[in-house]
Amino acid sequence: MSESSSAPVHRPRRREEPLQRLLFGGVYGSVLASALAAALDHEGRPADPGYDALWVTLAAIASAAAHGYAHSIAHRTEEDTQVTASAVRSMLTEWPLVVAVLPTVAALLGSYALWWSEESAVEVALGVNMVALFGWGVWAARVAQRGWPASLRVGGVDVLIGLFIVIANVVSK
């Protein structure tokens, strides 16, 4: 018998920690929502915030599904018999990423309801997402048992990601 067949099979863990999934999805979704909102451009056509809200939602769902599927593929072993069920479960664990884009979608839907312009909705979404990034960073650092000063620094670094997107949005338009 070969050495590899007698050794126990070590199966990699699939991001089993719900809090880690929540924090990852929150940061990733907030950055994704900011980038998608900043990329909205109608090139001389009238704004369509309802379509844009749908586009942001579908892009987030596609990103979550792709990330979950990639995780499923990365952790697949030859003993897997329920590949489809495993992949679907892995994709469903990415729900925090989709939830994190909802403030952006809500701002765009507010524009669709004529509460404000789409440009204002994007500005609000970018601001809300920067605050969310700060909160996600502080929370993640606190979960990692960092002190308050270190946690605030981590939150500040996360805000820089959002600020980079805001600056890129201003420069590109």
N, C-alpha and C positions, 0 to 999 in steps of 0.2 A: 504494500500500500504506500502511496506517495505521502510525503510529509504534508503537502498542502491539503490532501483530502482528510487527514486525521486531525488537523488543527481545526478548532472551532471557527466558524465563519463570523467575522466581525462585520456587522451590518452598520454602516454609518447612520447616525441619528439624523432625522429630518427636522431640523429646527423645531424641536419639541417644546421649547419654551414659549408659551403664549405671549408673555410680556415682551420678549425679544421680537417676536413677529409683529406685535403692535407697534413697538418703537421703530423698527425697520420700515414697516409699511407707512407709518405716519411721516417719517422724514422723506422717504422715497416719494410718497404720494404728494406731499407738499411741494417738493422740488419739481416733480412732474407737472403738477397743476400750474405752478408759476411759469414754467417753460412753455407749456401749451397756451396759457393765457397771453403771455408776451408774444407768442408767435402769431396770434390772430391778426390777420391783415386782409383787407377786402379789396385791395388794389383798384380803387375807384368805384367799386360797387357799394351799394348800401349795406350797412351792417345788418347781420341776421343773428342776434344773440341767442335765439331759440335753437337754431342750427348749431351755433358754436357751443352751446351748453351740451347738446347731444354729442357733438364731436369730442369734447373734452371727456365726457362720461365714457364713450365707447373706447377712446384711446386709453383711458385708465383701466378699463376692464380688459382690454387686449394686453396691456402691459402686465397686469396682475396675472393673467392666464399664462402669458409667455414666461414670466418669472417662476411661477409655480410649476409649470411643465419642465422648465430647465432644471429646477431643483429635483423633480421626480426622475428625470433622465440621469442626473449626476449621481443619484443614490440608488439607482437600479442595480440589482444583482441578478445572477443567473437563476437564483432560486425564486425570484418574483413570479408568482402565478397570476396575480390579480393586477396586471400592469395598468389596465384602463382605470379601474377603481382607485388605484394608488395615485395615478396622475390626476384624476379629478379631485381627490382629497387634497393633494398638494396644491392644486390651483385654488381651491376654495379657502385654503389657509391664508391666502393673500388678500382677504377682504379688507384689512386695514388700509392698504394702498388705495383701494377704491373709495373708502369712506373719507380719506384725507383730501380728496379732490372736491368733496361736496360743498365746502365754502365757496370755491371758485364757481362751481355750477350754480349755486344759489345766487351769487352776485350777477352772473350772466342772465339767469332767469328773472332777476329783478329788473334788469335792463329790458328784457323781453316784455315784462309787464309795464314798461314805460315809467318806472320809478326813477331811472337815471339813464344816462347814455351808456353805450357799450364801453367807450373809453373810460368813463368813470368806474364802471364795473370792473374793468381790468385793473385799474389803479387800486381799487378797494381789495380785489382778490390778491394782488401782489403784496399789499400791506398786511392783510390778514395772514397770508402764508408766511411772511417774514416773522410775524409774531408767533405763529405756530411753530416755525423752525426753532425759534429761541426756546419755546416751551418744550419741544421734543428733546432738544439738546440738553437742557437743564435736567429734565426728567431722566433721560438715559444716564447722565453722569451721576445723578443721585442714586439710581438703581445700582450703579457700579460702585456705590459707597464712596463717592468723591465728596469732599467738603463743599460748602456753599461757594467759596471763591472759585474753586476749580470748576464747579458746575456752571456758574455764571459765565466763565470763560468759554466753556464748551458751547453754551447757548449762543454766545457772541460769535463764535466761529461758524456755527450753523446759520446765523443771520447773514454772515458774509456770503454764503451761497445764494441766499435770496437776493441780497444786494447786488451781487454779480449779475443775476438775471434781470433785475430792474435796470441796471446801468446798460446792459446789452440791449434791452428793449428801447431805452432812450436813444442810444447811439444808432441803432438800426433804423429808427423811424425819424 
